[in-house]
Amino acid sequence: MDTPFRVWAHELQEFILQAEQGIELPATLLVPLAHANRIAGMLFFDDRGRWTELHQENILAQAVGFLDSQPADLAVLTVDLRGWGDTQPAQLPYEMASWGHSSRWISYVSAANGDPITAMRFRDGLSALAFLRNINRVDPNRIIVAGHGMGGVVAQHVAALDESVIGLCSIAGLACFESLAVSEQYAWSHEDFLPNVLKYYDLPELLAEWKRPVLLINPLDACKRPLNEPARRRIFAPALAANPRLQVVETERPAKAVKAWVEKLIQ
């Protein structure tokens, strides 16, 4: 744990979370200063690395009102789950071949052992949520889980497994596991396949069962392309009917959409 560092009207602190024995997850906490009462918290996962949406006033920085005269009453904890960001495996010579990426080995071996890497990340997410709940300045009953890419998929599972969070947001995430199963081509990592998942559920079914506010921004197909209108209707219509607080949004300004949604949720 690093010493807190003041950045204008916020305090930033770096942590190493121990999710399981031998598993260390780098995390960054950004908290507004000058708040006597406990404030809401957002837990964020990003398959590109935890700092991506903090840099250059991107989505997370705008959500907390980083350079606003009155920052939002919101703390953000962004975490590198195992294999992402600073925990990404070192590059090896065989990765010069198109078929030699380390994600193949990790996904195949973890699946063969009965504990896929994606499931490990779900557990990491729950551990990070428990940590955020125990931060003194954060209200444990006012926490949002969110993520980008497969981080959004992790966020959906954390919300489904821990029903006390108040909101869920996924940005540019996989729309459904079914698309990976039926598409002849795909752009997602081998690690993003969850063996046997369709025997039990798909992502839209999680959303249908979770009755709290959900914001899906720019959900993607197997090739990481935005869904067209017929595909959105087919995939999300049952979830939209079951959960009136679910929003599916296509926008070129995701930061603006997230900020407005979060402000309404924590006011």
C-alpha positions as CSV (number, residue, x, y, z in Angstrom):
1,M,0.0,0.0,0.0
2,D,1.5,3.3,-1.1
3,T,1.1,6.6,0.8
4,P,-1.9,8.6,-0.4
5,F,-1.0,11.3,-3.0
6,R,-3.0,14.5,-3.4
7,V,-4.1,15.3,-7.0
8,W,-6.0,18.6,-6.9
9,A,-9.3,17.9,-5.2
10,H,-8.8,14.1,-5.0
11,E,-6.5,11.7,-3.1
12,L,-5.0,8.8,-5.1
13,Q,-3.6,5.6,-3.5
14,E,-2.1,2.4,-4.9
15,F,-2.7,-1.0,-3.4
16,I,-1.8,-4.6,-3.9
17,L,-4.8,-6.8,-3.1
18,Q,-4.3,-10.5,-2.3
19,A,-7.3,-12.2,-3.8
20,E,-6.0,-15.7,-3.1
21,Q,-2.8,-17.1,-1.8
22,G,-0.1,-16.1,-4.2
23,I,-2.5,-14.0,-6.4
24,E,-1.8,-10.3,-6.1
25,L,-3.9,-7.7,-7.9
26,P,-2.7,-4.1,-8.4
27,A,-5.4,-1.5,-7.6
28,T,-5.8,2.2,-7.7
29,L,-8.2,4.2,-5.4
30,L,-9.3,7.7,-6.2
31,V,-11.3,9.5,-3.5
32,P,-12.5,13.1,-3.3
33,L,-11.2,15.2,-0.4
34,A,-13.2,17.2,2.1
35,H,-16.1,14.7,2.7
36,A,-17.0,14.2,6.3
37,N,-19.6,11.5,5.5
38,R,-19.2,8.2,3.7
39,I,-19.6,8.4,0.0
40,A,-20.7,6.1,-2.8
41,G,-18.1,3.8,-4.5
42,M,-17.5,2.4,-8.0
43,L,-15.6,-0.8,-8.6
44,F,-14.1,-0.9,-12.1
45,F,-12.5,-3.7,-14.1
46,D,-10.8,-3.1,-17.5
47,D,-9.3,-5.8,-19.7
48,R,-6.9,-3.1,-21.1
49,G,-5.5,-2.2,-17.7
50,R,-6.8,-0.3,-14.6
51,W,-5.4,3.1,-15.6
52,T,-6.9,3.3,-19.1
53,E,-10.1,5.1,-18.2
54,L,-8.3,7.4,-15.6
55,H,-5.8,8.7,-18.1
56,Q,-6.5,12.0,-19.8
57,E,-9.9,12.5,-18.2
58,N,-11.4,9.4,-19.7
59,I,-14.6,7.7,-18.4
60,L,-13.6,7.2,-14.8
61,A,-12.0,10.6,-14.4
62,Q,-15.1,12.2,-15.8
63,A,-17.4,10.1,-13.6
64,V,-15.7,11.4,-10.4
65,G,-15.6,15.0,-11.7
66,F,-11.8,14.9,-11.5
67,L,-11.3,18.6,-12.5
68,D,-14.7,19.9,-11.6
69,S,-15.1,22.7,-9.1
70,Q,-17.3,20.3,-7.1
71,P,-16.2,16.7,-7.5
72,A,-18.9,13.9,-7.4
73,D,-19.4,12.2,-4.0
74,L,-17.9,9.1,-5.5
75,A,-14.8,7.0,-4.9
76,V,-13.4,4.8,-7.6
77,L,-11.4,1.6,-7.1
78,T,-10.0,0.2,-10.4
79,V,-8.3,-3.2,-10.3
80,D,-6.1,-5.3,-12.6
81,L,-7.6,-8.7,-12.4
82,R,-5.2,-11.6,-13.0
83,G,-3.8,-11.5,-16.5
84,W,-4.8,-7.9,-17.1
85,G,-2.9,-4.6,-16.9
86,D,0.2,-5.0,-14.7
87,T,-0.5,-8.7,-14.2
88,Q,-0.3,-9.5,-17.9
89,P,2.1,-12.4,-18.6
90,A,5.5,-11.6,-19.9
91,Q,6.0,-12.0,-23.7
92,L,7.8,-15.1,-24.8
93,P,9.6,-15.9,-28.1
94,Y,7.0,-18.3,-29.3
95,E,4.4,-15.5,-29.2
96,M,6.0,-14.2,-32.5
97,A,3.8,-16.8,-34.1
98,S,0.2,-15.9,-34.7
99,W,-1.0,-19.0,-32.9
100,G,1.5,-18.7,-30.0
101,H,-0.1,-16.1,-27.8
102,S,0.1,-16.9,-24.0
103,S,-3.6,-16.5,-23.7
104,R,-4.1,-19.8,-25.5
105,W,-2.0,-21.7,-23.1
106,I,-3.6,-20.0,-20.1
107,S,-7.1,-20.6,-21.3
108,Y,-6.6,-24.2,-22.4
109,V,-4.7,-25.3,-19.3
110,S,-7.1,-23.5,-16.8
111,A,-10.1,-25.0,-18.6
112,A,-8.6,-28.5,-18.5
113,N,-8.0,-28.1,-14.8
114,G,-11.7,-27.3,-14.3
115,D,-11.1,-23.7,-13.2
116,P,-11.2,-21.4,-16.3
117,I,-9.3,-18.1,-16.1
118,T,-12.6,-16.2,-16.6
119,A,-14.0,-17.9,-13.4
120,M,-10.9,-16.9,-11.5
121,R,-11.5,-13.3,-12.5
122,F,-15.0,-13.5,-11.2
123,R,-13.5,-14.5,-7.8
124,D,-11.0,-11.7,-8.1
125,G,-13.8,-9.3,-8.6
126,L,-15.7,-10.4,-5.5
127,S,-12.5,-10.1,-3.5
128,A,-12.0,-6.5,-4.8
129,L,-15.6,-5.7,-3.9
130,A,-15.0,-7.0,-0.3
131,F,-12.0,-4.7,-0.1
132,L,-13.9,-1.6,-1.3
133,R,-16.6,-2.3,1.2
134,N,-14.1,-2.1,4.0
135,I,-12.6,1.3,3.1
136,N,-13.7,3.7,5.8
137,R,-14.7,6.6,3.6
138,V,-16.9,4.4,1.4
139,D,-20.5,3.6,2.2
140,P,-20.7,-0.2,1.8
141,N,-24.4,0.0,0.9
142,R,-23.8,2.4,-2.1
143,I,-21.4,0.6,-4.4
144,I,-21.7,0.4,-8.2
145,V,-19.8,-2.3,-10.2
146,A,-18.7,-1.5,-13.7
147,G,-16.2,-2.6,-16.4
148,H,-14.9,-2.2,-19.9
149,G,-14.6,-5.1,-22.4
150,M,-14.5,-8.4,-20.6
151,G,-14.3,-6.3,-17.4
152,G,-18.0,-5.6,-18.0
153,V,-18.7,-9.3,-18.2
154,V,-16.9,-9.7,-14.8
155,A,-18.9,-6.9,-13.4
156,Q,-22.2,-8.6,-14.5
157,H,-21.2,-11.7,-12.6
158,V,-20.1,-9.8,-9.5
159,A,-23.4,-8.1,-9.4
160,A,-25.3,-11.4,-9.9
161,L,-23.3,-13.1,-7.2
162,D,-23.5,-10.2,-4.7
163,E,-27.0,-8.7,-4.9
164,S,-26.3,-5.8,-2.6
165,V,-24.6,-3.5,-5.1
166,I,-26.8,-0.7,-6.3
167,G,-25.9,-0.5,-10.0
168,L,-24.2,-2.2,-12.8
169,C,-22.5,-0.7,-15.9
170,S,-20.8,-2.5,-18.8
171,I,-19.0,-0.6,-21.6
172,A,-18.1,-2.2,-24.9
173,G,-18.6,-5.6,-23.4
174,L,-19.5,-9.0,-25.0
175,A,-23.2,-9.0,-25.5
176,C,-23.7,-12.8,-25.1
177,F,-21.6,-15.9,-24.9
178,E,-23.8,-17.5,-27.6
179,S,-22.3,-15.2,-30.2
180,L,-18.9,-16.8,-29.5
181,A,-20.3,-20.2,-29.9
182,V,-22.1,-19.7,-33.2
183,S,-19.7,-17.2,-35.0
184,E,-17.2,-18.6,-37.5
185,Q,-14.9,-15.7,-36.6
186,Y,-14.2,-13.9,-33.4
187,A,-12.0,-11.1,-32.1
188,W,-12.1,-11.9,-28.3
189,S,-9.3,-13.6,-26.5
190,H,-9.3,-17.4,-26.0
191,E,-9.5,-16.6,-22.3
192,D,-12.9,-15.0,-22.8
193,F,-14.6,-18.4,-23.6
194,L,-16.2,-19.9,-20.5
195,P,-16.5,-23.6,-21.0
196,N,-20.0,-25.1,-20.7
197,V,-21.6,-21.8,-19.7
198,L,-24.5,-22.1,-22.2
199,K,-25.7,-25.3,-20.5
200,Y,-26.8,-23.0,-17.6
201,Y,-27.2,-19.4,-18.7
202,D,-26.1,-16.5,-20.9
203,L,-25.3,-12.9,-20.1
204,P,-28.8,-11.5,-21.0
205,E,-30.4,-14.0,-18.6
206,L,-28.2,-12.6,-15.8
207,L,-29.5,-9.1,-16.6
208,A,-33.1,-10.3,-16.6
209,E,-32.7,-11.8,-13.1
210,W,-30.9,-8.7,-11.7
211,K,-33.6,-6.1,-11.0
212,R,-31.5,-3.1,-10.2
213,P,-30.3,-0.3,-12.5
214,V,-28.1,-1.5,-15.4
215,L,-26.4,0.5,-18.1
216,L,-25.0,-1.3,-21.1
217,I,-23.1,0.9,-23.4
218,N,-22.1,-0.2,-26.9
219,P,-22.4,-4.0,-26.4
220,L,-20.4,-6.0,-29.0
221,D,-20.7,-9.2,-31.0
222,A,-18.1,-12.0,-31.4
223,C,-16.0,-9.9,-33.8
224,K,-16.1,-6.9,-31.4
225,R,-18.5,-5.0,-33.7
226,P,-21.5,-2.9,-32.5
227,L,-24.8,-4.8,-32.6
228,N,-27.3,-3.7,-35.2
229,E,-30.9,-3.0,-34.2
230,P,-32.3,-6.4,-35.0
231,A,-29.5,-8.1,-33.0
232,R,-30.0,-5.8,-30.0
233,R,-33.8,-6.6,-30.0
234,R,-33.2,-10.3,-30.3
235,I,-30.6,-10.5,-27.6
236,F,-31.9,-8.0,-25.0
237,A,-35.7,-7.9,-25.5
238,P,-36.4,-10.5,-22.8
239,A,-34.0,-8.8,-20.3
240,L,-35.5,-5.3,-21.1
241,A,-39.0,-6.7,-20.5
242,A,-38.0,-8.3,-17.2
243,N,-35.9,-5.4,-15.8
244,P,-37.4,-2.0,-16.5
245,R,-34.3,-0.3,-15.1
246,L,-32.1,-1.8,-17.8
247,Q,-30.8,0.6,-20.5
248,V,-29.0,-0.4,-23.7
249,V,-27.3,2.6,-25.2
250,E,-25.3,3.1,-28.4
251,T,-23.2,6.3,-28.2
252,E,-20.0,7.8,-29.4
253,R,-19.7,9.6,-26.0
254,P,-19.7,6.8,-23.4
255,A,-18.1,9.0,-20.7
256,K,-21.0,11.5,-20.9
257,A,-23.5,8.6,-20.6
258,V,-21.7,7.0,-17.6
259,K,-21.4,10.3,-15.8
260,A,-25.1,11.2,-16.2
261,W,-26.2,7.7,-15.1
262,V,-23.9,7.6,-12.1
263,E,-25.0,11.1,-10.9
264,K,-28.6,10.0,-11.0
265,L,-27.9,6.8,-9.2
266,I,-26.0,8.3,-6.3
267,Q,-27.8,11.5,-5.8
